[in-house]
Amino acid sequence: MPLDEREFLKLREDFLSGRNPRAFIPICQHLRRQRRVAEALDFCQRGLQQDTRSLAGRTLLARLLADLGRYEDALEQVRRTEEFAAGELNLLAVKAHCLIKLRQVAEAEATLAELDARFPMDPQVKLLTAEMRQLREEALRRTSREIALPVFSPVIRLDDIVRTLASQLAPVAKVHTIGIVDLDSARSHVEGSQALVEAAEAFFQDVSVSCGETGQGVALSGLIDLEKALVLLFLRNRRLVALAVDPEVNYGKVHHRVMAVLQQTLGNRELPVAPDAE
């Protein structure tokens, strides 16, 4: 259950004072939900110094490392923890996620097979299975055709993508909010309503889980029709774009321009995305 600010500060005080050394778990979960991943990692490492065999803490440490794109380090933590907690759902889920990101297909498939056999109805498993399916399809496409060289900068900043989208959409739509979220690192850049982008991301994650459960693959776009705005969602290479525009907008023109920008900036899955400027 999410913490309010008063509860968070109380837990933080109790942990730092030594009164409640196990409080680092809810503290880290709260910080992770707020995308304060580096801060959560610091608390998690400090907590594990006092409770080195905490399964929840070790699993959370692996998740946080994966959030930061440190998949090798996350896998190392998983392997250490598996020595005394083999077969645990959340630990296996982190392991499968990291293996998929590192494109270690054989081991990822073996881990997913274990997950599917033991926890077939878990939403995490359904989502990971959909990601594995997408990885297989990409591998087939790479072997069947030549990959075109990108025509854009090798490093893309999230704020640059948002500014490019705003510039391209200005002639065809009144845009109230534009946000982009890197689903792997939890970094984001928003111009407008942060709350709207967070709600749109939660909605899209729910849709993605549902698609995985019904075998419909990965959701790549979505539309939320609000009273005073249309919220458009686009998933491109694990980056989620959410934008709110006036409801009377020409949807076709907006969709075309957004897809053109995303193809130019995120068209090659291998390209890194740089953090926003400070």
N, C-alpha and C positions, 0 to 999 in steps of 0.2 A: 504494500500500500504506500503511495507517495507520501513523503513527509512535507509538512508545512515548514516555513522558515523557523518558527519557534522551536519545533521539535528537532530540526536539523542542528540548530545552534546548541541546544541542550546536549544532544548526542556528541557533538564535536567537543564541547567542554568536558563531558564525562570521559571521553577517550583521551584527550590531551592531558587531563589531570591524573589518569591512571585508574579512575573509579570504575570504568567499564571498558576493559581492553577489547572486548568483542564488538564494540560499537562501530568498529571500522567497516563492517559489512554493510549495514544500512547507510552509513555515511557515503561509502563508495557508490552504492547503487543510486543514491540521490544525486551525487555529482555526475554520474554517468548519464542519467536521464536529462540533466541540464547541459550535457555535452562538455563538461569540465573534466575531460578524460585525463589529462596530465595530472591534475590535482587529485583525482580519484586514484590514479596509479601510485602517487606518493603516499596517500593514506593506506592503501592496500599493502604496500611494501613494509610500511612501519608496523601495521597490524600483524603481519605474518612474522615479523621478528619476535613477537611475543607468543604467537600461536602458530608454530611452524607447520603443524599437521592439519590445520583447518581445511577441510575439503571445500567448503563454500568459498573461503578466502583464496585458495589456490586456483579454483575454477574462475573466480572473478579476476584474479591477476592475469590469467591466460586470456580472458575476454578483453581486458583493458589493453593488453599488449597487441591483440589482434585489431582492436579499434584504432590503434595508432599505426597500423600497417606493419607491425613487427611480428610477422607471421612465424618466422624461424624461432624467435625467442618464445612466442606463445606455445609453439609445438614442444619446445624443450620443457616448459613448465607442465604441459599436459603429460608428457612421457614420465616425468618425475612423479607426478601425482598418481598416474596409473599403477604405480608400484603397490599402492595400498587402496586404490579406489577404482579398479578396472571395471568397465561396464556401466559407469554412472552416466545417466542421460546427458546432463549439461556438459560434462567433461568430453563425452564423445561428440557432442554437437560442436563444441569449440574446435576439437581436433579435425572434424570433417570440414568445417569452414576454412580453417587454415590450409589444409591439404588442397582444397579446391582453389584457393587463392594462389597457392604455390604451383598449381597445375600438376600435382603429383597424383595423376589420375588413378593408377592401380590401387594405391593405398586409400585414396578418397573413396573409391567404389567399395572397397572391403569394409571401411568404417561405416559407410551408409548402409550396406547390407546388414551389418550388425544392428544399427539403429532401427532399420525398418523391421527387422525380425523381432526386436524386443519392444519397440515403442512405435508401432505402425500408425497410430492415430495422433501422435504428438505434432502440433503445428510446426515446430522447429524442423522436424524430420521432413515434413512435406515441402517446406521452403528450401531446405538444403537439397532435396531430390530434384527440385525444379532448377536450382543453380547448377547441379551436376549435369542435368540434361542440356542446359544451355552451353556448358563447357564442352561437352561432347560434340554438339552441333558446330561450335566455332572451330574445333579441331578438324572436323571434316571439311569445313569450308576452306580452312587454310591449306589443306593438302590437295584440294581440288582446283584451286585457282591461285594466281599470283597476287600477292598483296601489293596494292598501289602505295607508293610513297606518300606520306602526308604532305600537305602544302601549307601547314600552319606551324606555329612555334612549337618546339619540343616540350615546353613546359607551359601549362595553362593555369592561370590563377582564377579562383572562383569569382572574385569580384570583377575580373575582366569579362568573364562570360556573362555575368549579370548586366554589366554596362553595355556590352554588345547587344544583348537581347533588348534592353530598353531602347537603344538607338534604332534598332531595326523595326521594333514594334510601334514606335512613336507615330509614324504616318498612318497606321491602320487601326489603332486601338488606344483607348485611354486605359493605362495600366495603373492599378492601385498598389499592387505588391508584386515583386519578383524575388524569388529565393531559390538557391541551389544548395543541395545537401549532398555531401560525399558520404554514402551509406557505409563505407568501410572505415573511414577515419573519424567520422562524426563531425568533421569540419563543415561549416556552412557560411553562406553570405546572404544576407537578406536586406532588401531595400523596401521598406513598408512594414507590414504587420508580421512580427516574429511569431505571434500566437497562431496566425492563420497558416503559416508555413508548417509549424509543428503539428497542427491539427490535420493538415493535408498529408503530411508524411505518415502520421498514424493511420489515417484512412487508407493510404496506398499500401502500407504494410499489411493491413487486414485483407485487402483485396488480393495481394500477392499470395498470402497464405491460403486463401480460398481457392485461387487458381491452382496452386500446387496440390491441394486436397482433391480437386476434381479432375486433375490431369490435364489442365488446359494450358500448361506451360507458364511463361512469365508474363505478367502484365507490363506493357510498355507505355501505356497512356491511360488517362482517365479524365473525367469531367464531373465536376460538382456544380449543380445549378442552385445558387443561392438567390435570395430575394433581390439583392442589390448588386450581385456580381456573379460572373462565371469564374470558377476556379479550374484551370487547366493543369494537368499533371503529365509529365513526360519522364520516362526512365531511359537513360542512355549510359551504358557502361558503368552501372552502379552509382551514377549521379542522378539525383531526383530534382527536377525543376518544377516549381509550383509558381503559377502566376494568376493573379486575380484581375479581371478586366470587366468593363461595363457589359451588362447582359445583352445589349443590342449590337455587340460587335459582330463583324463578319468572321465567323469561326474558321472558315476555310483559309482565309488570308492569314490569320494569326497562326494557325497550325502550320501552314507552309513556311512561314518565316522562322518560327521557332525551330522546326526540323532542319532548315537550312543552316541556321547558326550552330546547332548541336552537331550536325554532320561536319561542319568546318572545324569546330573546336574539340569535339570529343569523338570524332569519327574513328580514331585508332585506339583500340582498347589498351594497347601497351603503353600509351603515353602517360606520364605522371601528371598530377595536378599539384601545383605549388600552393603553399598556404598563402592566405591574404597578407598584404603588406600591413605592418603594424601601424 
